Amino acid sequence: MRRRILLAMTLVAALALVLSYLGVIAFFYQQNRTIFHDTLRDKSELLALGLNGQDPHHRLAVLRDYQHVNPRTRTTLIGVGGRVLFDSEFDPSHMENHNNRPEVRRARADQHGASIRESVTLNQDMSYYAKALSDGTVIRVAKTEDTVYATLLAGLPVLIGIALVVFGLALLVAKQQAQVLIAPLHTIDLNHPLQSDHPTYPELLPLLERLEEKNHDKELAVKTRREFSANVSHELKTPLTSISGYAEIIRNGLVLPEDIPGFANRIQQEATRLLTLISDIMDLSRLDEGFLPDDATDVDIFEICKDVVSRLQPRAMELFVALSLSGTHASARGVALLLNEMVFNLVENAVKYNHEGGYVKVWVGLVDGCTQLKVADDGIGIPVADQERIFERFYRVDKSHSKETGGTGLGLSIVKHTAMLHQAEITVESEVGSGTRIEVTFPAASSRGGAPGTTRSFTPDSPEAFGSAQSPEFSYADSLDSPAAQSSPITTEPEDSFDDDDDEW
């Protein structure tokens, strides 16, 4: 950066010098030409005064004396008929008639005349000034135009010297100024750019704010990664310790033969839990990449829910939980496999964290042009203090119950990351002992491709928990008393419509 600033300032200084130099040359050239022509006029006027009234012999003597004094000025005396009577540069007897010369014609007409032309006699550009005498003769003086350029060239070394000195000074000033401009940048604390003790440029404030934000994100990512590593180590160690302990007991013969199947079953359960945990970790790693794969398509969320409900129906019947599906076909742009996993985790949690005689209801439909998925249950519920953290990795509201159900603590984290990847918004409404409602709203087709979706948590009395589709008359008590809560149906065909005010939901 210093080099670029120095180069820019040096180029500006050089350009200013060149333009100034050209301006000076143009000015002096014009001035020299003016002085040059004025000098020729004065010389012709002076000679005219000295020659008027003199006899021809005396005139020639005066002109010869003038030639010795001004050897670089050509002097010519032209007679009335145009014959050259005297010339300081050439033999008059060999010169042609000069009445046709422009300056001579003007002098005979107006008493004086000037011209700049190529000399026919000397074959070089010259400036002429002619003055008519009282007897009809014309005195003419001339100098070559090279005299003007010679004057400029004579001053050129001085101008070049001045230019070099000025350029050197400009270079030093540019170097010093570059240091001054860059100095505030060296004082910026890259770890805390907005907390610098030294003033910086206001133009850098947006950059420093972004840098501060990136540092915060980096610290948060490091903290999250550290916590995740610690949690992974603990979660992996627990089933492995159990498997190792059961295997060691069997190997040492401390188990009766009839008890071995029970121990083998426990080993198999812990191994299954371990495999599930590893699978969830791998899913999260893929979701952390943060972009949809190339195989993203329009996915029918209702069909996804129908598949998930079919797979979880046996488990729900084992736990005596009524599992139902209603709504209508609605699509979202995404990856079917990821969306299936997201829906599965939501519905599975609703089934697992429930009680005998409870219900889980799944609904899919369109609200304000957006595809919505709703999962409601009358299970154990989530305390308000925990609702902000349920989507964290390995976070469990009821650790003892999670251990009994075999949860890994990663299911809702996968749900959150999948929703963000699909730019969907998740809202949560829950009450301890009454149940939980989770709503996933996918973006409308016209708004896809915007910023990633957000994850928010709401208390049961929050009016914005389910947006405009939320009915103010809805309550968990009404849901518990609904006919759907008393059985375990699965709706395989979509209903025509859905209304939160309908107690059948």
N, C-alpha and C positions, 0 to 999 in steps of 0.2 A: 504493500500500500504506500509506504514511504517513497519507493521508487516511482510509482505512478504519479504521486503528487508532485515530486521533484521534477519528473519529466514534463508534466503538464505545465507547471509554473515556468520551467526553462523554455519550453516551446512558446509560451505566451510572451516571455521577455524577448526571445529571439525575434518573434513576429513583430513585436512592437518596435524593436530596433530597426528591423528591415524596413518597415513602413515609414518610420521616422527618417531613416537615411534616404529613402526614395523621395520623401517629401522635401528634405533639405536640398537634395540634388536638383529637384524640379524648381525649387524656389531660387537657388543660386544660379541655375542655368538661365532662368528668365531674367533675373537681375543682371547677370553678365551680358546678356544680349541687349538689354536696354542701355546699359552703360556703354557697351561696344558701339551701338548705333549712335548714341549721343556724342561719343568721342569722334566718330567719323564726321558727323555734322559740324561739330565745333572746329575740327581741323580744316574742313572745307571753307567754313566761314572765315577762319583766320587767314587762310591763304588768299581768299578773295579780297580781303581788306588790304593785304600786302601787295597784290598784283594789280589792282585797279589803278589806272592812271600811269602805269609804268610802260616804258618802251619795251619792245620784244626782247632786246638783248638783256636788259635788266631783269626782266621776268625769268628768263632762263637761268640767270645767276641765282636769283632767289630760290628757284625750284631745286637747283643743284645743292645749295646750302641746306635746304629743308630735307633733301634726301639723305645727307650725311647725318643729320640730327635724328631722323626717323627712318632708319633703313628697312623696318618691317612694314611700313606703310607705302603702298604703291600710289604714285602721284602721276596724273596724266593731264596735259593741257591740250585742248581740242580747239582748232580754229573754226572760223565762221562757216567754212565750207565742209567741215567734218574731218579735215586732215589732222592727223596727230602731230602737234608741234613739239611735245616733250612727253616722255614716259620713263619713269625711274626703273622699270623692269625689262624693257624691250626697246629695240632700235626703232624709232618712229618711222624711218624710211621704209621699213618692211611691214608696217601695220596698215590695215585696211581702213576705209572711211568709217568714222565712229558716229555719224549722225543717226544711224539706225539703232544705237544702243538705247534701251528704255530710259535709263537715268538721264541720258543726254537730251532726249526728246522732251522729257518732263522739265528739265532745267531750262531749256529754251522757251518752253511754254509758260512755266510758273516760277522761273528764277531759281528753282532748286528741285532736285529729284533724287529718289533712292530706289535701289533694287537689290535683290539677292538672287544671283544666278551663277551659272558656270561660265567662267571666263573663256572666250573663244581663243584668246591669245595664249593663256597659261594652262588651259584645260583643268581648272579646279574651281570649286565653289568659292565665291567671294561676295562680300557685301560692298556695295558702291554708294557713294553720295556725291552728287554733282551740283555745282553752283555756277550760275551764269555771271560773267563779268560785264562791265559797262560797255565794252566794245564789241560784244557779241560772242567772244570766246567763252569756253567753259572749262573750269578747273574741276577735276574729279579726283577723289581720294578713295582708296579701296584697301580692304584687308581680307585675308582668308577667314572662313568660318571656323577653321581649325583652332583659331585663337581662343574662341569661347570654350571649346572642349579642352584645350591645353590648360586653361585656367582652372577648370574643374579637376582635371587630372593632377594638377599641381597640389591641390588641397586634399586629394584622395588619401594619401598616407596619414594625414592628420585625422581625417574622419574615421579611417579604419582603426587607428589607435584609440580614439575616443570610444568607438563602438566596442572594441575589445575590453576596455576598462569598464564600461557600463555593463557589458554582458557578464564579466567576471563578478562585478558587484551584485548584479541581479541573480547570478547563480548562488552566491553566498547567502543572499537574502532568501532565495527560494528554499535552500537547504535548511536554513534556520527556521523558516516559517513551516516547513514540512514537519520538523521536529516538534514545533509548538502545536500543530494540528493533531499530531499523532499522540502526543504526551497524555491527554486525557484517556485515550483508549487503553494505555498500559496500566492505568490505575483502576480499571474496572475489575472487580472481583467476580470471576466467572461463576463461582459457586453461589454468590449472592449479588447479582448485578444491580439490583435496585437499592442496595444498602451501601453503596460506595460513599466514602467520606469526601471524595473530590467531585466537584461539579463536572458534568459531562454535557454533551450536546443534546438539546431537546429532540433533534431529528433522530437520535439513537434510542429514544425512549420506547417506541414500539418494538424495536429489536430486543432491547433489554427485557421488556415485559414478556416477550415470547421465550427468551432464554430462561427467565425466572420460572415460567410455566413448565418448560421442558425439564428444568432441574427438579421441580416439584414432582413431575410425572416420573422422572428417573428415580428419585428417592422413594416414591410410593411403589414403583415397580420392584426396586431392590428389597424394600420391606416386605412386599407381598410375596416375592420369590423366596425370601428367607423364611417367612412364616409357612409358606407352602412346602418348602423342603423339610422343615421341622415336622409339619403335620404329616407329610407323606412318610417320613421315616417312622413316625410313631404308628401311623395306620398300617403300614406294611409289617412293622415289627410285631404288632399284636397277633394277627392270625398266624404268622410264622412261628412265634413263640408257642402258641397253642398247638400247632401241628407238630413242632419239635418235641414238646412235652408229652403229648399223647403217644407219639412214636417211640420215645424213650421208655415210657412206662410199659408199652407192649413188648419192646425189645428185651427189657430186663425181667420179663415174666411176672410182672406185678399185677397182671390182670387175669381174672379167671377166663377160661375159654368161652364161657357163655356170655361174657361181657365184652369180648373183642368186637363183635358187630356194632355195639353201641359206640365204642371208641372210634372205630373206622368211620361211622356215620358222622361223628364230630369232626374228624380229620377232613372228611369230604366237605362238610359245611364250611369249615374255615378255608379250605382250598378254593371253594366256590366264591366265598367272600373276597378272597385275595384276587382271584381272576376278575371279579366284577370291579374291584377297586382299580386294578391295573387298566381295565378297559375304560373306566370313567376318566382316569388320568390321561390316557391317550386321546380320548374324545376332546377333553379340555385343551390339550396341546394343539390339536388341529383347529379348534375354535379360536384359539388365541391368535391365529394368523390374521383374523379380522377381515377376510374377504370371501365372497361367495365363489365356490368353484365354477368351472365352465359349464357344468352340467345342471345349472339352475334352470328350473322350468316353472310353469304355472301348476301349482300343486293344489288338489282338492282337499281342503282341510277336513271336510266332513268325512271323506273316505279314509283319511288318516285316523280320525277319531274312531270310526267304525272298526278299523283293524285293531286299534289299541284296546278298545272296550271288549272286543271278542277275545283277545289274548288274556286280559285281566279278569274276565268274568268268572272263570273257575276259582281264582284266588279270592275274589269278592264273595263268592258263595261259601267258600270255606270259612270266611270271617263273618258270615251272615250280614254282609253289607249290600244294600241295594244299589246296583250300578246301572245307570240309564243314559241313553244318548238321544238328543232331539235337535231340531233346527232344520237347516237347509244347506244345500251345496253352496260353498263359497271358496274361492281360490286365493292363493297368495304366491307371489314369486319367491322361489327358494329351492332348497334341496330336500327332496322327499325323505331321505334317510335321516337327516338332521331334524326335520320337523317331526318325524315319527318318534324319534328319541325324546324330543322335548315334550310332546303330548304324553308319551308313556310315563315319563318321570312325574309330570303333574298329576296324572290320574292314579299312578301307583302310590304316590305319597298320600293322596286323598283316601285311598283304600286302606293303606297300612296304618295311618294315624287316625283310625276311626274306632268304632265300638260295635258290638253286636246290636243289630237292629238299626244301624245307621244307614246313611245313603250317600251316594256320590252321583252327581248329575253333571253331564257334559252337554254343552250346547254350542252350536256353530251357526253363524248367520252373518248378514250384512247390516251394519249400523252406520248411517251417514256415508255410505259408499265404501266403507272399510270392512274387511273381513275380521270378525271377532270370534274368539274362542273363550268360553267360560267354563270353569270347573268349580263346582260348589259341593261342599260336604258339611255334615253336622258332627265332625269329629272333635278332637281334643282342643283345636284352636291354637292360636299363636299369641303369646303375650305382646302387648303394644311395644314394650322395650326391645323385643327380639325381632320385630317385623322389619326393621331396617337392616338386619344382618342375616336374614335367612338365605340370601343368595350368595353369601361368602362361602369360600371353599372350606369344607370340613366343619362348618358350623352346624351344630345341632341344638335345637331347643330343649329336647328331652333326651339326654344322652343314654339313659338307661333304657328307654323305650326304643331308641334307635338301635341299640345293641341287640335287643330282642328281635327286632324286625330285620336285622342284617343290613341296615342302611350304611352307605359309605360317607355320607355328608357332602357328596359332590353332585347329587341329582339336580337340586335347584340352581347350583352354579352353572351346570350345563344348560339348564333352561334359560337362565339369564343371558349367557353368552350366545346361545342360538337365537334368542329374540333380538339381541343387539345386532347380530350378523344379518338378520333379515329386516332390520330397521323397524322392529315391532316394539310396542310399548306394553309393559306389564304393570298392572295395578293389583294391589292386594288389600283385601278386607277380611279381617279376622277378629274373633272374640273367643276368649278362653271358655271352653265348655260348650260353646254354641256352634263352632265350625269356622270354616274358611272359604272365601271365594277369591279365585284368581282369574283375572281377565287378561287376555293377550290380544292386542289390537294391531293388526298388520296395516301398513300404509296403503292408501288407495293407489290404483294403477298409475294415475297421473303424477303422484308424488314420489314414486320409487326412484331410488338413486340419490336421495338427499343425505342429510347427516344421520349418523347411527341413532337408533332408538335409545330411549332412556328407561331406567328401571326406577319405579317409585313405590313407596309403601304408604298405605293409608289406614287410618283407624276406622272402625265400623261406622261411626257417625259422620265421616267425611262426605260431604255432598258430591265431591268430584271423583269418588272412588271408581265409579263405573260410567262416568260421563253422562250423556243425555239418555242412555238406555237404562239408567238406574231408576227404579221406581221408588218414590218416597215411602210407599206403603210396605215395601219389602221388609221382612224380619225373619230371623232364624226360627222363631217360634212358628210362623206360618209355614216355613219349609218343612219343619219337623212334622207338622200335622197334615202335610199334603199326602195324597194317595200314593204318589210315586215313592215316598219314603218308606212305605210299608211293604214293598216288594222288590224283586230283582229283575226288572225287565231290561231288555236291550232293544232299542229301536233301530231296525236295519234300514228303514226308509225315512228320508227327511220329512219333517213336518212342513206345512206351508208357511208358517210364520212363528215368531217367538215374541213373547211380551213378558217383561219382568213382573208385570202385575198379575200374571197368570199363576195361580198356586200350583199348577201342574209342573212348574219348572223346579 
